[in-house]
Amino acid sequence: MVRAFITYIRPLLENCTSIWSFYSVTMVKRVESVQRAFTKKLPDMNSLTYRERSSVLRLESLELRCLKADLIMCFKILKGFTNTDPSEFLRRQHAILEVIV
């Protein structure tokens, strides 16, 4: 069941996260609730906390996975692996990368 979730459900939840990105705690909780509910329905998992279930099933939180996807997209933009001009979206200031909103 976990393999099916990883293959069919998680890609839908993570689709284009670099574009729409989590902008509120409520949105993070809504997306994360899908994985939370799924893991709770698995046999012998309903008595464990979400962190324990995630650890046992070796699942990262969706919030962490989306953060990684954002960092990968920033790397691709900066290194020229996309057709996006880095100066349109990113600027360097005191060796810290800031996203222009």
DSSP file (Angstrom, degrees, kcal/mol; ACC not computed):
  #  RESIDUE AA STRUCTURE BP1 BP2  ACC     N-H-->O    O-->H-N    N-H-->O    O-->H-N    TCO  KAPPA ALPHA  PHI   PSI    X-CA   Y-CA   Z-CA
    1    1 A M     >        0   0    0      0, 0.0     4,-2.3     0, 0.0     5,-0.1   0.000 360.0 360.0 360.0 -37.7    0.0    0.0    0.0
    2    2 A V  H  >  +     0   0    0      1,-0.2     4,-2.7     2,-0.2     5,-0.2   0.914 360.0  51.7 -65.4 -41.0    2.8    2.4    0.8
    3    3 A R  H  > S+     0   0    0      1,-0.2     4,-2.2     2,-0.2    -1,-0.2   0.893 109.3  50.5 -61.8 -39.4    4.4    1.8   -2.6
    4    4 A A  H  >>S+     0   0    0      2,-0.2     4,-3.1     1,-0.2     5,-0.7   0.906 110.7  49.5 -64.1 -41.8    1.0    2.6   -4.2
    5    5 A F  I  X>S+     0   0    0     -4,-2.3     5,-2.7     1,-0.2     4,-1.3   0.934 112.8  46.6 -61.5 -46.7    0.7    5.8   -2.2
    6    6 A I  I  <5S+     0   0    0     -4,-2.7    -1,-0.2     1,-0.2    -2,-0.2   0.867 119.2  41.5 -63.7 -36.7    4.3    6.9   -3.2
    7    7 A T  I  <5S+     0   0    0     -4,-2.2    -2,-0.2    -5,-0.2    -1,-0.2   0.892 130.9  16.9 -79.5 -41.8    3.6    6.0   -6.9
    8    8 A Y  I  <5S+     0   0    0     -4,-3.1     4,-0.4    -5,-0.2    -3,-0.2   0.807 128.9  33.0-108.0 -34.9    0.1    7.3   -7.4
    9    9 A I  I >X<S+     0   0    0     -4,-1.3     4,-1.7    -5,-0.7     3,-0.8   0.913 109.3  56.3 -93.6 -49.6   -0.9    9.8   -4.7
   10   10 A R  H 3><S+     0   0    0     -5,-2.7     4,-2.0     1,-0.3     5,-0.2   0.865 102.9  56.1 -57.9 -39.9    2.2   11.6   -3.6
   11   11 A P  H 3> S+     0   0    0      0, 0.0     4,-0.7     0, 0.0    -1,-0.3   0.868 106.6  51.8 -60.5 -33.1    3.0   12.9   -7.1
   12   12 A L  H <4 S+     0   0    0     -3,-0.8     3,-0.4    -4,-0.4    -2,-0.2   0.892 111.0  47.0 -68.0 -38.2   -0.4   14.5   -7.3
   13   13 A L  H  < S+     0   0    0     -4,-1.7    -1,-0.2     1,-0.2    -3,-0.1   0.817 117.7  42.0 -71.3 -30.8    0.2   16.2   -4.0
   14   14 A E  H >< S+     0   0    0     -4,-2.0     3,-1.7    -5,-0.2     4,-0.2   0.424  81.4 133.9 -96.9   0.1    3.6   17.4   -5.0
   15   15 A N  T 3< S-     0   0    0     -4,-0.7    -3,-0.1    -3,-0.4    -5,-0.0  -0.320  85.2 -14.2 -59.6 123.0    2.7   18.4   -8.6
   16   16 A C  T >> S+     0   0    0      1,-0.1     4,-2.1    -2,-0.1     3,-1.5   0.761  81.1 152.2  58.1  32.2    4.2   21.9   -9.4
   17   17 A T  H <>  +     0   0    0     -3,-1.7     4,-1.9     1,-0.3    -2,-0.1   0.771  66.8  64.1 -64.4 -23.4    5.0   22.8   -5.8
   18   18 A S  H 34 S+     0   0    0     -4,-0.2    -1,-0.3     2,-0.2    -2,-0.1   0.758 109.4  40.4 -69.5 -21.9    7.8   25.0   -7.0
   19   19 A I  H <4 S+     0   0    0     -3,-1.5    -2,-0.2     1,-0.0    -1,-0.2   0.902 129.1  25.1 -90.7 -49.9    5.1   27.2   -8.7
   20   20 A W  H  < S+     0   0    0     -4,-2.1    -3,-0.2     3,-0.0    -2,-0.2   0.695  90.2 178.2 -93.0 -17.7    2.3   27.3   -6.2
   21   21 A S     <  -     0   0    0     -4,-1.9     2,-0.4    -5,-0.4    -3,-0.1   0.667  43.1 -74.3  29.6 147.9    4.5   26.6   -3.1
   22   22 A F        +     0   0    0      1,-0.2    -1,-0.1    41,-0.1     3,-0.1  -0.535  51.6 170.5 -68.2 123.1    3.1   26.5    0.5
   23   23 A Y        +     0   0    0     -2,-0.4     2,-0.3     1,-0.2    -1,-0.2   0.456  59.6  36.0-115.2  -3.8    2.3   30.0    1.6
   24   24 A S  S  > S-     0   0    0      1,-0.1     4,-1.8     0, 0.0    -1,-0.2  -0.987  73.8-121.0-146.8 157.7    0.4   29.3    4.8
   25   25 A V  H  > S+     0   0    0     -2,-0.3     4,-2.5     1,-0.2     5,-0.2   0.868 113.8  58.4 -63.1 -36.9    0.4   26.9    7.7
   26   26 A T  H  > S+     0   0    0      1,-0.2     4,-2.2     2,-0.2    -1,-0.2   0.904 105.1  48.9 -60.2 -42.9   -3.2   25.9    6.8
   27   27 A M  H  > S+     0   0    0      2,-0.2     4,-2.3     1,-0.2     5,-0.3   0.902 110.2  51.1 -66.0 -40.6   -2.1   24.8    3.3
   28   28 A V  H  X S+     0   0    0     -4,-1.8     4,-2.7     1,-0.2     5,-0.2   0.932 111.0  48.5 -60.4 -46.2    0.7   22.8    4.7
   29   29 A K  H  X S+     0   0    0     -4,-2.5     4,-1.8     1,-0.2    -2,-0.2   0.878 110.0  52.3 -64.0 -38.0   -1.6   21.1    7.2
   30   30 A R  H  X S+     0   0    0     -4,-2.2     4,-0.7     2,-0.2    -1,-0.2   0.940 114.3  40.8 -64.0 -47.2   -4.1   20.3    4.4
   31   31 A V  H >X S+     0   0    0     -4,-2.3     3,-1.0     1,-0.2     4,-0.8   0.926 116.2  49.7 -67.9 -43.4   -1.6   18.7    2.1
   32   32 A E  H 3X S+     0   0    0     -4,-2.7     4,-2.4    -5,-0.3    -1,-0.2   0.800  98.6  69.2 -65.2 -28.4    0.1   16.9    4.9
   33   33 A S  H 3X S+     0   0    0     -4,-1.8     4,-2.6     1,-0.2    -1,-0.2   0.782  91.5  60.7 -63.5 -26.3   -3.3   15.6    6.2
   34   34 A V  H <X S+     0   0    0     -3,-1.0     4,-2.2    -4,-0.7    -1,-0.2   0.953 110.3  39.0 -64.8 -49.0   -3.6   13.3    3.2
   35   35 A Q  H  X S+     0   0    0     -4,-0.8     4,-2.6     2,-0.2     5,-0.2   0.887 115.4  54.2 -67.6 -38.3   -0.4   11.4    4.1
   36   36 A R  H  X S+     0   0    0     -4,-2.4     4,-1.5     1,-0.2    -2,-0.2   0.927 111.2  44.5 -60.7 -46.2   -1.3   11.5    7.7
   37   37 A A  H  X S+     0   0    0     -4,-2.6     4,-1.2     2,-0.2    -1,-0.2   0.895 112.7  52.2 -66.9 -40.6   -4.7   10.0    7.1
   38   38 A F  H >< S+     0   0    0     -4,-2.2     3,-0.7    -5,-0.2     4,-0.5   0.946 110.4  46.3 -61.4 -48.4   -3.3    7.4    4.7
   39   39 A T  H >< S+     0   0    0     -4,-2.6     3,-0.7     1,-0.2    -1,-0.2   0.818 108.1  57.7 -67.0 -28.8   -0.7    6.2    7.2
   40   40 A K  H 3< S+     0   0    0     -4,-1.5    -1,-0.2     1,-0.2     5,-0.2   0.792 101.6  56.1 -71.2 -26.6   -3.2    6.0   10.0
   41   41 A K  T << S+     0   0    0     -4,-1.2    -1,-0.2    -3,-0.7    -2,-0.2   0.557  84.3 104.1 -83.2  -8.4   -5.4    3.6    8.0
   42   42 A L  S X> S-     0   0    0     -3,-0.7     3,-1.7    -4,-0.5     4,-0.5  -0.439  87.9 -88.4 -72.8 148.5   -2.6    1.0    7.5
   43   43 A P  T 34 S+     0   0    0      0, 0.0    -1,-0.1     0, 0.0    -2,-0.1  -0.277 108.9   4.8 -58.0 139.0   -2.8   -2.1    9.7
   44   44 A D  T 34 S+     0   0    0      1,-0.1    -3,-0.1    -3,-0.1    -2,-0.1   0.610 110.6  92.2  64.3  15.7   -1.1   -1.8   13.1
   45   45 A M  T X4  +     0   0    0     -3,-1.7     3,-1.4    -5,-0.2     8,-0.1   0.596  55.9  83.3-111.4 -15.5   -0.3    1.9   12.5
   46   46 A N  T 3< S+     0   0    0     -4,-0.5    -1,-0.1     1,-0.3    -6,-0.1   0.707  89.1  54.9 -69.1 -17.8   -3.3    3.7   14.1
   47   47 A S  T 3  S+     0   0    0      2,-0.1    -1,-0.3    -7,-0.0     2,-0.2   0.590  96.0  83.2 -88.4 -10.0   -1.9    3.6   17.6
   48   48 A L  S <  S-     0   0    0     -3,-1.4     2,-0.1     1,-0.1    -3,-0.0  -0.556  84.5-109.4 -91.1 156.4    1.4    5.3   16.6
   49   49 A T     >  -     0   0    0     -2,-0.2     4,-2.8     1,-0.1     5,-0.2  -0.340  35.6-104.1 -74.6 166.4    1.9    9.0   16.2
   50   50 A Y  H  > S+     0   0    0      1,-0.2     4,-2.8     2,-0.2     5,-0.2   0.910 122.4  50.5 -60.4 -42.9    2.4   10.5   12.8
   51   51 A R  H  > S+     0   0    0      2,-0.2     4,-2.3     1,-0.2    -1,-0.2   0.911 111.4  48.1 -61.5 -42.1    6.1   10.9   13.3
   52   52 A E  H  > S+     0   0    0      2,-0.2     4,-2.7     1,-0.2    -2,-0.2   0.919 112.4  48.8 -65.2 -43.0    6.4    7.3   14.4
   53   53 A R  H  X S+     0   0    0     -4,-2.8     4,-2.6     1,-0.2    -2,-0.2   0.927 112.0  49.1 -61.4 -44.5    4.4    6.1   11.4
   54   54 A S  H  X>S+     0   0    0     -4,-2.8     5,-2.6    -5,-0.2     4,-0.7   0.890 112.5  48.4 -62.3 -39.5    6.5    8.1    9.0
   55   55 A S  H ><5S+     0   0    0     -4,-2.3     3,-0.5     3,-0.2    -2,-0.2   0.931 112.6  46.8 -66.5 -46.5    9.7    6.7   10.6
   56   56 A V  H 3<5S+     0   0    0     -4,-2.7    -2,-0.2     1,-0.2    -1,-0.2   0.898 119.2  40.7 -62.8 -40.9    8.5    3.1   10.4
   57   57 A L  H 3<5S-     0   0    0     -4,-2.6    -1,-0.2    -5,-0.2    -2,-0.2   0.493 108.2-125.6 -87.0  -3.5    7.3    3.5    6.8
   58   58 A R  T <<5 +     0   0    0     -4,-0.7     2,-0.5    -3,-0.5    -3,-0.2   0.915  56.9 151.0  57.8  46.8   10.4    5.6    5.9
   59   59 A L      < -     0   0    0     -5,-2.6    -1,-0.2    -6,-0.1     2,-0.2  -0.921  38.6-142.1-109.4 131.9    8.2    8.5    4.5
   60   60 A E        -     0   0    0     -2,-0.5     2,-0.0     1,-0.1    -5,-0.0  -0.568  35.0 -95.2 -82.5 155.3    9.4   12.1    4.6
   61   61 A S     >  -     0   0    0     -2,-0.2     4,-2.1     1,-0.1     5,-0.2  -0.388  28.2-124.6 -66.2 150.5    6.9   14.8    5.4
   62   62 A L  H  > S+     0   0    0      1,-0.2     4,-2.3     2,-0.2     5,-0.2   0.832 111.4  59.1 -67.2 -30.8    5.4   16.3    2.3
   63   63 A E  H  > S+     0   0    0      2,-0.2     4,-2.0     1,-0.2    -1,-0.2   0.919 107.2  46.1 -62.1 -44.1    6.4   19.7    3.5
   64   64 A L  H  > S+     0   0    0      2,-0.2     4,-2.3     1,-0.2    -2,-0.2   0.902 111.4  51.6 -65.6 -41.7   10.1   18.6    3.6
   65   65 A R  H  X S+     0   0    0     -4,-2.1     4,-2.0     1,-0.2    -1,-0.2   0.888 110.3  48.9 -63.2 -38.9    9.8   17.1    0.1
   66   66 A C  H  X S+     0   0    0     -4,-2.3     4,-2.2     2,-0.2    -1,-0.2   0.872 108.7  53.2 -69.6 -36.6    8.3   20.3   -1.3
   67   67 A L  H  X S+     0   0    0     -4,-2.0     4,-2.2     2,-0.2    -2,-0.2   0.919 109.2  49.1 -61.9 -43.4   11.1   22.3    0.3
   68   68 A K  H  X S+     0   0    0     -4,-2.3     4,-2.4     1,-0.2    -2,-0.2   0.903 109.3  52.2 -62.1 -41.1   13.7   20.0   -1.4
   69   69 A A  H  X S+     0   0    0     -4,-2.0     4,-2.3     1,-0.2    -1,-0.2   0.892 108.7  50.9 -62.8 -39.6   11.9   20.5   -4.7
   70   70 A D  H  X S+     0   0    0     -4,-2.2     4,-2.3     2,-0.2    -2,-0.2   0.915 110.7  48.4 -63.5 -43.2   12.0   24.3   -4.3
   71   71 A L  H  X S+     0   0    0     -4,-2.2     4,-2.2     2,-0.2    -2,-0.2   0.889 110.9  50.6 -65.3 -38.8   15.8   24.1   -3.6
   72   72 A I  H  X S+     0   0    0     -4,-2.4     4,-2.5     2,-0.2    -1,-0.2   0.908 110.1  50.3 -64.1 -41.7   16.3   21.9   -6.6
   73   73 A M  H  X S+     0   0    0     -4,-2.3     4,-2.4     2,-0.2    -2,-0.2   0.906 109.4  50.9 -64.7 -40.8   14.4   24.3   -8.8
   74   74 A C  H  X S+     0   0    0     -4,-2.3     4,-2.6     2,-0.2    -1,-0.2   0.913 110.2  50.2 -60.8 -42.7   16.5   27.3   -7.5
   75   75 A F  H  X S+     0   0    0     -4,-2.2     4,-2.4     1,-0.2     6,-0.2   0.927 110.5  49.4 -60.2 -46.1   19.6   25.3   -8.3
   76   76 A K  H  X>S+     0   0    0     -4,-2.5     5,-2.6     1,-0.2     6,-0.6   0.895 112.0  48.2 -62.6 -40.4   18.4   24.6  -11.8
   77   77 A I  H ><5S+     0   0    0     -4,-2.4     3,-0.8     3,-0.2    -1,-0.2   0.935 113.7  46.4 -64.9 -46.0   17.5   28.3  -12.4
   78   78 A L  H 3<5S+     0   0    0     -4,-2.6    -2,-0.2     1,-0.2    -1,-0.2   0.854 114.2  47.1 -66.2 -35.3   20.9   29.5  -11.1
   79   79 A K  H 3<5S-     0   0    0     -4,-2.4    -1,-0.2    -5,-0.2    -2,-0.2   0.452 114.9-112.9 -88.3  -0.5   22.9   27.0  -13.1
   80   80 A G  T <<5S+     0   0    0     -3,-0.8    -3,-0.2    -4,-0.5    -4,-0.1   0.741  75.1 132.7  80.4  22.9   21.0   27.6  -16.3
   81   81 A F      < +     0   0    0     -5,-2.6     2,-0.3    -6,-0.2    -4,-0.2   0.436  67.0  54.2 -85.3   1.3   19.3   24.3  -16.6
   82   82 A T  S    S-     0   0    0     -6,-0.6    -9,-0.0     2,-0.2     0, 0.0  -0.808  90.7-113.8-125.1 169.0   15.9   26.0  -17.3
   83   83 A N  S    S+     0   0    0     -2,-0.3     2,-0.4     2,-0.1    -6,-0.1   0.034  82.3 112.7 -89.0  27.2   14.8   28.6  -19.9
   84   84 A T  S    S-     0   0    0     -7,-0.0    -2,-0.2     3,-0.0    -4,-0.1  -0.849  70.2-128.1-105.4 133.7   14.3   31.1  -17.0
   85   85 A D    >>  -     0   0    0     -2,-0.4     3,-1.8     1,-0.2     4,-0.6  -0.705  15.1-147.1 -79.2 117.9   16.4   34.1  -16.5
   86   86 A P  H >> S+     0   0    0      0, 0.0     4,-3.2     0, 0.0     3,-0.9   0.816  94.5  63.5 -57.2 -31.7   17.7   34.1  -12.9
   87   87 A S  H 34 S+     0   0    0      1,-0.2    -2,-0.0     2,-0.2    -3,-0.0   0.721  95.6  60.3 -68.8 -18.2   17.6   37.8  -12.7
   88   88 A E  H <4 S+     0   0    0     -3,-1.8    -1,-0.2     1,-0.1     3,-0.1   0.789 123.1  17.3 -75.5 -27.6   13.8   37.8  -13.2
   89   89 A F  H << S+     0   0    0     -3,-0.9    11,-2.2    -4,-0.6     2,-0.3   0.697 122.3  43.3-117.4 -28.1   13.2   35.7  -10.1
   90   90 A L  E  <  -A   99   0A   0     -4,-3.2     2,-0.3     9,-0.2    -1,-0.2  -0.903  50.9-175.6-127.3 149.5   16.2   35.8   -7.8
   91   91 A R  E     -A   98   0A   0      7,-1.5     7,-1.9    -2,-0.3     2,-0.4  -0.995  23.1-128.4-140.3 146.9   18.7   38.4   -6.6
   92   92 A R  E     +A   97   0A   0     -2,-0.3     2,-0.3     5,-0.2     5,-0.2  -0.769  28.3 172.2 -93.9 136.4   21.8   38.0   -4.5
   93   93 A Q  E >  S-A   96   0A   0      3,-1.8     3,-1.4    -2,-0.4    -2,-0.0  -0.884  70.9 -21.0-147.2 113.3   22.2   40.2   -1.4
   94   94 A H  T 3  S-     0   0    0     -2,-0.3     3,-0.1     1,-0.3    -2,-0.0   0.890 121.8 -58.3  55.1  43.4   25.0   39.8    1.1
   95   95 A A  T 3  S+     0   0    0      1,-0.2     2,-0.4     0, 0.0    -1,-0.3   0.638 115.7 113.4  64.0  16.5   25.6   36.2    0.0
   96   96 A I  E <   -A   93   0A   0     -3,-1.4    -3,-1.8     2,-0.0     2,-0.5  -0.969  65.8-130.7-117.4 134.6   21.9   35.2    0.8
   97   97 A L  E     -A   92   0A   0     -2,-0.4     2,-0.4    -5,-0.2    -5,-0.2  -0.700  24.6-169.7 -83.9 128.2   19.5   34.3   -1.9
   98   98 A E  E     -A   91   0A   0     -7,-1.9    -7,-1.5    -2,-0.5     2,-0.5  -0.956  17.5-135.5-119.4 139.0   16.2   36.1   -1.8
   99   99 A V  E     -A   90   0A   0     -2,-0.4     2,-0.6    -9,-0.2    -9,-0.2  -0.804  21.6-130.6 -91.3 128.4   13.2   35.3   -3.9
  100  100 A I              0   0    0    -11,-2.2    -1,-0.0    -2,-0.5    -2,-0.0  -0.684 360.0 360.0 -81.2 123.0   11.5   38.3   -5.3
  101  101 A V              0   0    0     -2,-0.6    -1,-0.2     0, 0.0   -12,-0.0   0.386 360.0 360.0-107.2 360.0    7.8   38.2   -4.6
